[in-house]
């Protein structure tokens, strides 16, 4: 950024808008976009003004990082500059508001679409559906869906997936499954993202066989499970006391060259510990350590619980100290597990000392 500052001061910086756009697109997080925006505001004072294209690019990036207030400020700046927004501008703002459930603000932008003699498209309506799903107002969601179809705007896979996710999040899994059938009948192919939430929802209510059947149906349609799908299944099967099937799925996942994530391993270790298959859980934990997998607090909690279950509080405490050493803050779950581990062994003094450590660390007992 310092080099760009020098170029601007020396009048060597071209007035090409694509340079501004490249800077905006290169941002990988909120901190970077704030720095770039500060810089761009400075060079705007020197006569390097935004185009509609650069405004839109900036709004899209702000939306990506959920920077709602800053997006509003940029949008107002666009309007004040005299540049007429296009449908992409307005759709981006509607989506930014709807992702946060701010449907009323999104509707104000929607009125602008008509004001500028434009027409909402599938992206507009899908964003509004998302907004109502976020506020758990499914009645309004279906009103928007019906309005969309009546206007001759046909839903796409993203529209259906948004609606299916909303139904699942509100416990209406059967309706979500019907919606998958409806989209197929309408010639729209479900994607891996369409299936993921219903599979998770079925597993959450113990409908394991239906979840497995849905995966089979998905595969028949040429939509193959990814690492996230397998992780979801492994977690759900473990919780439903089908640990052997979960382990089998893990091996199948590896055979298919799908790389398990830390989340996959955490789910497997946790369920192995609960199922008292501690040797396997410990082997996976040590394998993760040796192969550079990113252990986290959840991994340590699961393996600490496993050691406490077999009465090995000494080894559990070694892992607790290791956890502190690598910079992971113990959670209420960590302390509860260790305190219970001490109490099971009859070490009341140790349990009381650990309770004091817990309080001193700012972790409130539950």
Buried (B, 14 or more C-beta within 10 A) or exposed (E): EEEBEEBBEEEEBEEEBEBBBEBBEEBEEBEBBBEBBEBBEEBBEEEBBBBBBBBBBBBBBBBBBEBBEBBBEBBEBBEEEEBEBBBBBBBBBBBBBBBBBBBEBBBEBBEBBEEEEBEBBBBBBBBBBBBBBBBEBBEBBBBBBEEBEEEEBEBEBBBBBBBBBBBBBBEBBEBBBEBBEBBBEEEBEBBBBBBBBBBBBBBBEEBBEBBBEBBEBBEEEEBEBBBBBBBBBBBBBBBBEBBEBBBEBBEEBEEEEBEBBBBBBBBBBBBBBBBEBBEBBBEBBEEBEEEEBEBBBBBBBBBBBBBBBEEBBEBBBEBBEBBBEEEBEBBEBBBBBBBBBBBEBEBEEBBEEBBEBBEEEEBEEE
